[in-house]
């Protein structure tokens, strides 16, 4: 007889969970739902970056992309690393942290987050991710002359970094949000 896992029992974490993955993989949706279900703190690194840009650089931005546009790659990564360091120094153990997809290109921020807790790479097929990304129009990080080729190159590079960094690799395989949440719960409890 198959055993049914009891997902009604709250999880108490011994460390934080840091969600890694490409844009549109579901880090925010999955992380928020998991945190809500288990009464854990929820932190979105993008929101923290916007707050730190306002406080440290007096930059008004609605989202992390605007911070990136205003500060450029180096300035953005400096704030991203500072936000990760802040979390390492001042955060609690029972929390879920969602990172931006570009954190794979910031080794200093990844190192700060590695000291916080368990990194989970939410991995999805490149075809599904490309479709989700393009549904919102051509993003500026893809080459307009060859969007798919530039996406595949980006995916391959970041996938290798996420796999090397993460303690848990969770292949979502096109799972719906409820299915992905169950896979995530099983991985964390396991």
Secondary structure, DSSP 8 states (H G I E B T S, - for coil): ------TTS----SSEEEEE--TTSSHHHHHHHHHHHTT-EEEEHHHHHHHHHHHHH----SSHHHHHHHHHHHHHHHHHHHHHHHHHHH--SSEEEE--GGGGG-HHHHHHHHTTEEEEEEE--HHHHHHHHHHT---TTS-TT-HHHHHHHHHHHHHHHHHHH-SEEEE-TT--HHHHHHHHHHHHH-
